[in-house]
Amino acid sequence: MSTINNYCITHKYFEFLNNLNLKVIVGGSEIRDITKIPDNWIKDNTGNNISSKNKHFGTLTSHYWVWKNHLSNFNDNDWIGFSHYRRHWIKKDNQNEIDLKNLEDNLLCTMPKDINFEVLLPKKIELTNLKFSKLIKKGFRSYLLNPSIFFNKKKYSIKLHFDLFHGHGIIENAANFLNNEDKIDFKNYIRQNNSFHQFEMFISTKKHMNLLYEKTFDWIFQCEKKFSNIKLEGYGKERLYNFLAERYFSFYFEKYAKVKTWPYVFLNNELIN
C-alpha cells in the first residue's frame, strides 16, 4: 500500500497535532509569533519562501514552500496530501464518530486499494444552497445585471458567488491573466458551474503538483501586480489571492486529472481549543 506524505497547514500551535503522523507546516511564520512552535514543525519563512505574503495569500504560502523546498525530494508517483489543522483526511465516511481521542486511528495515511484516480478532493460545496437573504444583502449589483438570479438557482455560479463575497468582477478580470491554454476554459468553468472543491485540500502525485503550482503562482503573482490598487480589507478581500487560487485548484484538477472525492473530518472549536 502506498504511504501518503501528509502536510498539515496551521497558523498557530495546537497540541493535538503533535500526536499525529503529519508534517505540520506553519503558514505565515514570518508575520507570526512562532516562539512556542515545536522545532520539528516546518516554518514557511525558511528556504525559498513567500511567507511575508501570508496575510493576502493564506495557505498559498505553505503550498509555495513545499513546492520550492520539499517537492524535489519525492518521486513523480509519490502521493502527497494537504490538510488543515481543523480538516483532516479520514479512512471512511464516519465524521460524526471522530474526536481527538480517536483521530489518529481514523486518519487516512495510506492510499485506498482502489486507485483508479489521480487525485483525491473533498466533496464539492453546492452554491445553489446560498441563502436568499444573502443574495438580497450582497447581490444588488449582480441583480441589476441579471435579475433572473433571484428566481433560478442554476444561475448561482462560481462567478456570482465570488462577485457577492469577494468583489464584483474580480474573478472574471483575473481570468484574463491566465495563459491561453486555460483562460477560456476557466471562464467557462466559473460561469457554468455552481459547485467547486474547497480549501485547497488534495491528495495527488508530484507529477500533477508541479504543473498545478507552476500555473497557479504564475497567475497569482500577475493578479497581485494587476490588483495592487485594491484595498484588501475585511474577510472577503483580505485573503483575495487565496480565494482565487481555491477556485483555480478545483478547475485545474477537474481539467487535468481523474478526480475522486474523499471524506474528511471537520474539528470544531469545542474540540481543538
Beta strands, then each sheet from edge to edge (+ up, - down):
strand 1: 4-10
strand 2: 23-26
strand 3: 42-43
strand 4: 79-84
strand 5: 87-89
strand 6: 119-121
strand 7: 125-126
strand 8: 195-196
strand 9: 202-205
strand 10: 259-261
strand 11: 264-266
sheet 1: 3+ 2+ 1+ 4+ 9- 6+ 10+
sheet 2: 5+ 11-
sheet 3: 7+ 8-
end
